[in-house]
Amino acid sequence: MVEFSGDQHGSRFIQQKLETATSEEKQFVFDEIVPDNALQLIQDVFGNYVSDCSLEWSHTEIRHNRSYRNCLSMGRRCKRLY
């Protein structure tokens, strides 16, 4: 998932699939990204779109967990580097 997200076409494919994915499928993507691979994807030119989409479409209870908040914090810090 992470490697595929870093590819231009892979990233777009995943984003399109997330638009119509079930809750379980979205949860799977979220679990693949957070917390172990979030920083890698956030810093990647194509992967950051997948991380944004997966966090945006995650369940409300997920948004409130520590991993989610840490990812957003890391993302903000990374974007300031550019």
Secondary structure, 3 states (H helix, E strand, C coil): CHHHHCCHHHHHHHHHHHHHCCHHHHHHHHHHHCCCCHHHHHHCCCHHHHHHHHHHCCCHHHHCCHHHHHHHHHHHHHHHHC
